[in-house]
Amino acid sequence: MFSIFTTIFSIKISFVLLLFFKMSLHILFFREHNRLARLIDEFQPSLSNEQVFQRARMLVVALHWGWKWKAVVGWRIDLGF
């Protein structure tokens, strides 16, 4: 009986840690988006707010997929597969 409670407790702890990690990543992407939007607005003031938002979003998504690509496929390429 004790082992069941220990297992449930450890699953809850790992879920909370995973949730905290995912929230941290979302906050980082949100801040990076705002930083890029400020830079785009500074260098191209003729763009509308929606265009600035979409360009910053496109850059953040490209950055995110670049990280995923390197994490999933990059090590296989390094090993020569």
N, C-alpha and C positions, 0 to 999 in steps of 0.2 A: 504494500500500500504506500509506503514511504517513497518508493522509486517512481510511482506514477505521479505523485505530487512534485517530485524533483524534476521529472521530465517536463511536466506542464509548466513549471516555473521557469526552467531553462529555455523552453520554446518562447514564452512570453518575453523573457529578457532579450533573446536574439531578435524577436520581432521589433521590440522597442529600439534596439540598436540599429536595425536596418531602416526603420522609419526615421530615426534621427539622421542617419547617413543620407538618405534620399532627400530629406528636408534641407540639409546643408548644401547638397548639390543644386537644388532648385534656387536657393538663395544666391549661390555663386553665379548661376546662369542669369538670374534676374539682375544682379548688380553689373555683370558684364554687358548685358543688353543695354542697361541705362548708360553705362560708360561709353559704349559704341554709339548710341543714339546722340549723346552730347557731342562726340567728335564729328559725327556726320553732319549734325546741325551747325556746328561751328565752321566746317569747311565747305558746306553747301547750303547756305541760308535760303536759297531759292526754293528748296523742296518743302512740300507741305508736311504737316505733322504725321500724317498717315504714311507718306513715302519714307520719312525718316524711320518710323517704327518698323515698317516692313523690311527695309534694308538692314537695320540692326538685327532684326529677327533672323533674316536669312544668314547673316554672318555667324550668329550664335549657333544656329542649327548646323551650319557647315562645320564649325568648330567641334560641336558635340559628336557629329558623325565621324569626323576625322579621328577623334579619340577612340570611338567604338571600333572603327576600322583597324586602327593600330592594335587595340587590345585583342580583337578576335582573330584577325588575319595576319597581323604583323609578325607575330612570333612564328607562324608557319612559314612565312616568306624568309625570315632570318635563318630558319633551319633548312631551307632549300626544298620544301615540299611544293 
